[in-house]
Amino acid sequence: MTIFILGAGMTGLAAGLASGLPVYEAAAAPGGICSSYYIRPESQERLSTAPTDGEAYHFELGGGHWIFGGDPAVLRFIRSLTPVKIYHRRSSVFFARQNLYVPYPLQNHLSYLGPEIAAKALQEMLTAPKGNPKTMADVFSQSFGSTLTESFFGPFHQLYTAGLWTQIAPQDGYKSPVNISLALQGAFGQTPPVGYNVTFVYPEAGLNGLAQRMAERCEVYYGKQAVQINVQQKIVQFADGSRLPYDALISTLPLNKVLAMADLTVTEPADPYTSVLVLNIGAVRGPRCPTDHWLYNPDTQAGFHRVGFYSNIDPSFLPKSAQMTNNRVSIYVERAFADGEQPAVEAVKAYAEAVVKELQAWEFIGEAEVVDPTWIDVAYTWAWPNSQWRSKALKCLEEHHIFQVGRYGRWIFQGIADSIRDGFVVGGAFKGN
């Protein structure tokens, strides 16, 4: 029986490890969007490994991807391949127009908003009419009331979902935990950290180090981009012109893309997704650069929704000469777009210039030494209210012996550790076939 895996991201590599099956990857290196690269100051060349002198900014392809949650067994596996460091989250909502930082989650730190707003927000959280929320917008209004929704949850999610938040089904509620007792406590004092990412880990050698160590234990073929799947003849066509027959496929590729490649449809409107333009920046550290790991941004002029600081998490993201002085900063900036609406090259250039100017106006950065964009076509997956598209699409592919796995394959939000776990489970099910 001929079975192979499409995609050498974390899920595909885990499936390859557990099954012993070959893995076919479009790129020249493993890891997918969870991989690291390096750029020297004043250069545009991406390096797959750090230069010997260490004088390069360290970035992630898809922005900051930190390993949170997950089974202890998965974390043990990661540690068996590469040493990791443990970090405690520092994150805030940043209202740029007011130059106001409110620790995450906002609803547990109302005292930062002032006594009048805090009192009003608390009253609305206690008295907001409850019901059966159909959309993400419904969840926010029923959980937090109008004051917090209008000041933060609405504007932020307008950017984060590229305008979809009033139409899509509720999702990822754990990212905005609702606890009235903690909200009351936070209106008058400090509250303990809560949420899914209070602590997280990151490999000392970078995500590319983890991916490479996993790939060394797999049979991986690079430069093999799948472009068509003939489900009648059971043949995968690759961009290089080669073809491979199969009896079954394990696919980590986005669910919508695999349906299209297989020329299959389901009787249900496809669920939406958002793309993300990640802008990695290496720059002189500004006098008002925060110490946060990342900020949620509801009111940016350039349209980004999050700015993260790699080097606030670990100085190894800086050129070696700046790691002791901390006079540089390594940053990622994320902006969402609806359903693959990729901007033209000139628009990306203009946007990058606008982002740098905005960060400079905030005095987060001085001179920018590296500005490097990456387009992530399927970055966040969503669902329409009461949609059956996902379940029907998965069933349709399974009927044609294509088994989807992982965050994008199964159209769910999850972190790196859970994706590795999924790969192990599905890969183990095919071991010996």
GUBAFI-156930 format. One line per 2 residues: number of its first residue (from 1); for each residue x, y, z of C-alpha. Coordinates in pm, 1 decimal. Layout:
BEGIN
NUM> X/Y/Z  ...
! end
This chain:
BEGIN
1> 0.0/0.0/0.0  138.2/341.6/-102.9
3> 80.9/615.9/155.3  265.2/945.3/199.0
5> 234.4/1278.3/376.9  187.3/1624.0/224.9
7> 356.4/1906.7/416.6  665.1/1906.8/639.4
9> 540.7/2152.5/897.3  531.5/2046.1/1260.3
11> 225.0/1826.3/1207.1  358.6/1655.1/896.8
13> 697.6/1590.4/1056.0  530.7/1438.9/1362.4
15> 318.4/1218.6/1137.2  631.9/1114.9/947.7
17> 810.0/1029.0/1271.2  521.9/821.4/1405.0
19> 447.0/637.5/1080.4  780.6/608.5/902.9
21> 606.0/731.0/585.9  771.9/972.8/339.7
23> 690.2/1343.7/361.4  668.2/1577.4/60.5
25> 732.4/1947.1/124.2  694.3/2242.5/-114.1
27> 972.8/2451.2/42.1  1345.5/2383.5/57.1
29> 1344.0/2341.1/435.6  1113.2/2188.4/698.9
31> 889.0/2366.0/947.7  627.8/2541.0/734.4
33> 535.3/2876.7/884.9  691.5/2761.2/1213.4
35> 1049.7/2810.1/1104.1  1322.7/3061.8/1175.2
37> 1553.3/3260.1/951.3  1821.1/3528.7/983.8
39> 1897.8/3858.4/810.2  2207.9/4072.8/858.2
41> 2153.2/4445.0/925.2  2114.1/4643.9/602.1
43> 2069.2/4319.9/404.8  1771.1/4158.9/230.5
45> 1909.3/3806.0/210.6  1737.5/3544.2/423.4
47> 1976.4/3293.9/580.4  1850.1/2953.1/692.9
49> 2108.4/2938.2/973.4  2275.6/3204.0/1185.0
51> 2604.1/3334.4/1038.5  2918.0/3222.7/1219.4
53> 2980.1/3571.2/1360.7  2620.9/3589.8/1494.3
55> 2564.6/3933.7/1342.4  2208.2/3889.5/1218.5
57> 1853.6/3946.0/1331.9  1663.4/3626.8/1412.2
59> 1302.1/3616.4/1286.8  1018.2/3366.6/1247.8
61> 862.9/3315.0/906.5  506.1/3351.4/1031.7
63> 569.6/3591.7/1319.5  604.8/3492.8/1682.7
65> 515.1/3125.5/1725.7  560.6/3020.8/2085.6
67> 489.7/2674.8/2224.8  211.0/2689.3/2483.6
69> -7.5/2425.7/2642.7  10.8/2076.6/2501.5
71> 45.0/1734.5/2657.2  339.2/1687.0/2895.8
73> 445.4/1396.5/2675.3  469.1/1626.9/2371.3
75> 675.2/1880.9/2565.1  897.7/1596.2/2682.3
77> 945.4/1492.9/2319.0  1039.4/1849.7/2220.6
79> 1291.9/1867.6/2505.1  1441.5/1535.9/2393.2
81> 1534.2/1698.1/2060.5  1638.5/2045.3/2167.1
83> 1679.2/2243.1/2491.6  1398.4/2490.5/2555.9
85> 1355.2/2797.1/2773.1  1043.3/2873.9/2975.7
87> 895.0/3224.2/2967.4  620.6/3401.5/3161.0
89> 392.6/3610.7/2945.5  415.9/3989.9/2944.3
91> 140.7/4124.3/2721.5  -79.8/4432.5/2706.0
93> -347.2/4611.0/2511.3  -189.0/4930.4/2380.1
95> -418.8/5224.8/2310.4  -181.0/5431.3/2098.5
97> -393.6/5745.8/2090.7  -392.0/5760.8/2469.7
99> -44.6/5610.3/2511.5  -213.6/5369.5/2753.0
101> -102.0/5014.7/2831.9  -353.5/4778.6/2992.8
103> -226.1/4431.6/3088.6  -385.4/4134.7/2911.0
105> -662.8/4035.7/2952.8  -815.8/4383.1/2948.3
107> -1132.6/4284.5/3138.6  -927.5/4176.4/3440.9
109> -739.0/4508.7/3465.3  -1015.5/4769.3/3450.2
111> -841.9/4994.4/3704.2  -603.7/5101.2/3425.3
113> -899.4/5255.8/3240.3  -990.3/5488.7/3526.1
115> -1262.1/5458.8/3793.5  -1547.6/5595.1/3580.2
117> -1494.1/5357.8/3286.9  -1415.0/5069.5/3521.2
119> -1742.3/5116.0/3710.3  -1943.6/5144.4/3388.2
121> -1776.8/4839.2/3234.4  -1836.8/4632.7/3548.3
123> -2204.8/4727.5/3556.3  -2241.9/4631.0/3190.4
125> -2062.8/4299.4/3241.1  -2304.5/4218.2/3524.0
127> -2622.3/4334.0/3348.6  -2555.8/4269.2/2977.7
129> -2848.4/4067.9/2836.7  -2751.0/3706.7/2781.8
131> -2868.1/3483.3/2500.6  -2755.1/3233.3/2241.8
133> -2473.1/3414.0/2062.4  -2460.7/3347.0/1688.5
135> -2157.7/3558.0/1605.9  -1832.1/3664.7/1765.1
137> -1978.8/4014.7/1801.3  -2271.2/3870.2/1999.5
139> -2028.4/3704.3/2242.2  -1848.1/4029.8/2315.0
141> -2163.4/4235.9/2366.2  -2318.9/3969.9/2592.1
143> -1997.5/3911.6/2788.5  -1857.3/4262.5/2823.2
145> -2127.8/4512.4/2729.9  -2098.8/4812.8/2501.7
147> -1818.0/5008.1/2673.2  -1545.0/4743.6/2641.2
149> -1676.9/4620.1/2307.2  -1670.0/4968.5/2155.1
151> -1335.7/5066.8/2305.3  -1138.4/4747.7/2245.6
153> -1302.2/4417.2/2148.0  -1479.3/4562.3/1844.0
155> -1194.8/4771.7/1696.4  -933.4/4502.5/1766.4
157> -1135.8/4218.6/1614.6  -1228.6/4434.5/1317.1
159> -855.5/4434.5/1240.4  -777.6/4081.1/1361.0
161> -1055.3/3915.5/1155.0  -1034.8/4159.5/860.6
163> -1391.0/4271.3/926.7  -1544.1/3925.5/974.5
165> -1613.6/3943.9/1349.0  -1977.8/4052.3/1306.8
167> -2048.7/3759.1/1070.8  -1848.1/3458.1/1189.1
169> -1942.4/3207.9/1456.5  -1797.6/3243.3/1808.6
171> -1450.6/3095.2/1834.5  -1150.3/3080.8/2068.0
173> -1341.0/3199.9/2375.6  -1047.5/3102.4/2595.2
175> -851.8/3394.7/2448.1  -1090.8/3638.5/2622.1
177> -1176.7/3462.8/2949.6  -1478.7/3594.6/3139.7
179> -1456.6/3581.0/3518.4  -1662.5/3837.4/3705.2
181> -1475.8/3790.4/4034.3  -1141.6/3859.6/3865.2
183> -1292.9/4157.0/3681.9  -1411.0/4297.4/4015.3
185> -1070.8/4238.6/4170.4  -895.9/4400.4/3874.1
187> -1114.6/4709.4/3894.7  -958.3/4793.4/4231.0
189> -618.0/4623.8/4228.9  -402.1/4355.8/4072.0
191> -512.2/4013.2/3948.4  -315.6/3696.2/3879.4
193> -222.3/3613.1/3518.3  -481.4/3398.9/3336.9
195> -525.4/3256.5/2988.1  -393.0/2980.8/2768.7
197> -44.1/3128.3/2730.2  52.3/3243.6/3081.0
199> 371.6/3044.1/3035.3  525.5/2924.2/2710.7
201> 843.6/2761.7/2588.6  1072.2/2820.5/2292.6
203> 1363.9/2610.3/2163.0  1706.5/2757.7/2232.1
205> 1804.0/2677.5/1872.2  1487.6/2836.1/1730.0
207> 1189.3/2666.5/1573.6  1398.2/2580.2/1270.5
209> 1629.5/2383.4/1500.2  1333.8/2179.6/1628.5
211> 1200.1/2126.3/1275.6  1539.9/2022.2/1143.3
213> 1590.2/1770.3/1422.3  1248.5/1622.4/1351.5
215> 1319.4/1617.0/977.3  1649.5/1433.9/1033.1
217> 1445.2/1146.3/1168.9  1207.4/1142.9/871.1
219> 1223.3/1072.6/499.3  1154.6/1421.1/359.9
221> 1152.7/1526.6/-5.6  1186.5/1903.9/-56.8
223> 1078.0/2121.8/-347.8  769.7/1903.8/-397.8
225> 469.6/2134.0/-413.9  145.5/1943.9/-468.0
227> -71.0/2125.4/-724.9  -333.4/1868.1/-822.5
229> -485.0/1551.3/-679.5  -661.5/1315.9/-920.0
231> -893.8/1130.1/-685.4  -1018.6/894.2/-958.6
233> -673.3/774.1/-1059.3  -527.3/839.5/-712.5
235> -231.4/1041.6/-837.0  -71.4/1354.5/-690.0
237> 74.0/1599.2/-942.6  363.3/1818.5/-825.0
239> 472.5/2157.9/-954.7  798.3/2012.3/-1088.4
241> 598.3/1788.1/-1324.7  644.8/1467.0/-1127.8
243> 352.3/1244.3/-1032.6  303.6/996.3/-751.3
245> 32.5/733.2/-714.2  -120.0/673.0/-373.6
247> -359.1/443.2/-195.1  -411.1/693.8/88.0
249> -284.9/1044.3/166.6  -214.4/1219.3/495.8
251> -244.7/1591.7/428.3  -152.5/1884.6/650.7
253> -232.6/2138.1/378.2  -523.2/2381.7/432.7
255> -860.5/2211.8/397.8  -991.2/2453.9/134.8
257> -676.6/2420.7/-76.5  -689.1/2039.4/-74.7
259> -1056.2/2039.7/-179.3  -966.6/2266.4/-470.7
261> -663.2/2057.1/-570.8  -881.2/1745.5/-568.3
263> -1156.0/1925.2/-765.4  -1410.0/1830.5/-500.2
265> -1700.5/2037.5/-371.2  -1949.9/2010.4/-87.5
267> -2304.4/2143.8/-69.9  -2221.3/2415.4/180.3
269> -2061.0/2761.3/147.4  -1690.9/2738.2/231.7
271> -1596.1/2876.4/571.7  -1386.8/3193.0/561.2
273> -1026.5/3249.3/656.9  -793.5/3541.8/700.2
275> -450.1/3586.3/553.1  -177.3/3770.1/741.6
277> 101.6/3991.8/618.0  386.6/3949.9/865.8
279> 639.9/4230.3/873.7  965.8/4143.6/1048.2
281> 1168.2/4444.9/1154.0  1515.6/4482.1/1298.3
283> 1583.0/4831.7/1427.4  1755.3/5061.2/1671.8
285> 1566.0/5039.4/2000.5  1360.0/5351.4/2069.9
287> 1345.2/5532.8/2406.5  982.1/5427.8/2467.3
289> 1006.8/5070.5/2342.9  800.8/4861.4/2588.1
291> 919.5/4549.6/2767.8  609.5/4351.1/2669.1
293> 640.7/4033.1/2466.9  353.9/4144.1/2244.1
295> 82.2/4410.4/2228.0  -276.1/4398.1/2104.4
297> -344.5/4710.1/1898.3  -703.0/4833.8/1839.9
299> -628.9/5176.7/1690.9  -330.8/5167.2/1455.4
301> -312.7/5400.5/1158.1  -138.6/5143.7/934.8
303> -400.1/4875.7/1008.4  -198.8/4613.9/1198.1
305> -355.4/4438.9/1496.8  -52.3/4306.7/1683.7
307> 309.7/4399.6/1732.9  540.4/4152.1/1901.5
309> 893.0/4187.7/2032.7  1103.3/3878.8/1970.3
311> 1400.7/4028.5/2152.2  1194.7/4111.7/2463.5
313> 1136.1/3738.4/2493.4  1499.2/3647.8/2436.0
315> 1805.5/3854.5/2333.2  1913.5/3573.3/2097.8
317> 1683.3/3733.1/1840.3  1930.9/4022.5/1813.2
319> 2267.3/4044.2/1638.2  2537.1/3918.7/1873.5
321> 2689.0/4263.9/1925.8  2352.4/4399.3/2048.0
323> 2260.6/4115.9/2284.5  2443.6/4265.0/2581.2
325> 2374.3/4632.6/2511.6  2009.1/4575.3/2411.9
327> 2029.8/4881.6/2187.3  1846.6/4703.8/1904.6
329> 1503.7/4540.1/1884.0  1364.3/4253.5/1676.9
331> 993.2/4295.9/1601.8  708.7/4125.8/1417.5
333> 395.9/4311.3/1305.5  77.2/4137.0/1187.5
335> -199.0/4267.7/961.1  -495.8/4055.6/851.3
337> -659.9/4038.8/508.8  -981.2/3858.5/412.4
339> -966.5/3533.8/212.9  -630.6/3566.8/41.1
341> -669.8/3926.4/-81.1  -295.5/3968.6/-122.1
343> -183.6/4329.3/-177.9  39.3/4416.2/-471.1
345> 414.5/4459.1/-423.1  394.6/4837.8/-425.6
347> 112.2/4833.1/-169.8  320.7/4611.3/59.9
349> 613.6/4851.7/25.6  393.0/5151.2/112.0
351> 242.6/4963.6/406.4  587.8/4868.3/539.2
353> 695.9/5232.3/525.1  377.9/5335.4/710.6
355> 440.2/5075.2/983.0  798.4/5190.3/1036.0
357> 685.8/5554.3/1059.1  413.4/5463.7/1309.3
359> 651.7/5265.5/1529.9  898.0/5553.3/1511.0
361> 623.3/5801.6/1606.6  550.9/5584.0/1911.5
363> 928.8/5590.0/1976.9  937.6/5212.8/1981.6
365> 1214.9/5217.4/1721.5  1471.6/5446.7/1568.5
367> 1634.9/5363.4/1238.0  1506.8/5043.0/1077.1
369> 1792.2/4817.3/963.9  1580.4/4529.8/828.8
371> 1220.8/4535.7/701.2  1113.7/4197.4/566.2
373> 753.6/4098.4/471.7  603.7/3748.5/445.5
375> 256.6/3661.6/315.6  77.0/3381.2/503.0
377> -214.8/3290.6/279.0  -419.2/3081.7/524.2
379> -333.1/3215.3/869.1  -655.1/3205.1/1075.9
381> -954.2/2985.4/1003.2  -1314.3/3074.1/1093.0
383> -1665.6/2935.3/1048.1  -1999.6/3078.3/947.9
385> -2275.7/3036.8/1211.1  -2420.1/2682.4/1202.6
387> -2186.6/2587.4/919.4  -2142.0/2221.8/827.2
389> -1875.6/2293.1/565.3  -1580.1/2172.0/770.8
391> -1734.0/1837.7/867.5  -1866.1/1778.1/515.6
393> -1532.1/1870.4/357.6  -1338.5/1636.0/587.1
395> -1584.5/1353.1/521.0  -1568.7/1411.7/145.6
397> -1189.8/1387.8/145.9  -1190.2/1082.8/372.2
399> -1424.2/909.1/126.3  -1146.4/958.9/-128.9
401> -880.4/827.8/113.5  -737.7/1172.0/195.3
403> -697.2/1225.2/569.0  -654.9/1582.4/690.0
405> -458.2/1653.7/1007.2  -334.2/1956.3/1201.5
407> -435.9/2317.4/1246.8  -499.7/2402.4/882.9
409> -576.6/2052.2/763.5  -869.9/2024.2/1005.1
411> -953.8/2398.3/1003.1  -916.3/2455.5/1377.8
413> -709.1/2684.4/1596.0  -440.3/2512.9/1796.9
415> -79.7/2563.5/1894.7  240.9/2390.6/1792.2
417> 232.1/2131.3/2070.4  -122.3/2022.1/1983.6
419> -32.8/2005.2/1614.9  258.9/1776.3/1694.3
421> 27.7/1558.8/1902.3  -219.8/1534.7/1612.7
423> 61.5/1429.7/1382.3  168.1/1155.9/1623.1
425> -188.0/1023.4/1654.0  -261.7/1009.8/1282.8
427> 88.5/894.8/1192.4  65.6/614.1/1448.5
429> -263.7/501.0/1295.0  -86.5/445.3/962.2
431> 230.8/286.6/1099.5  309.5/-39.9/924.0
433> 71.3/18.2/630.3
! end
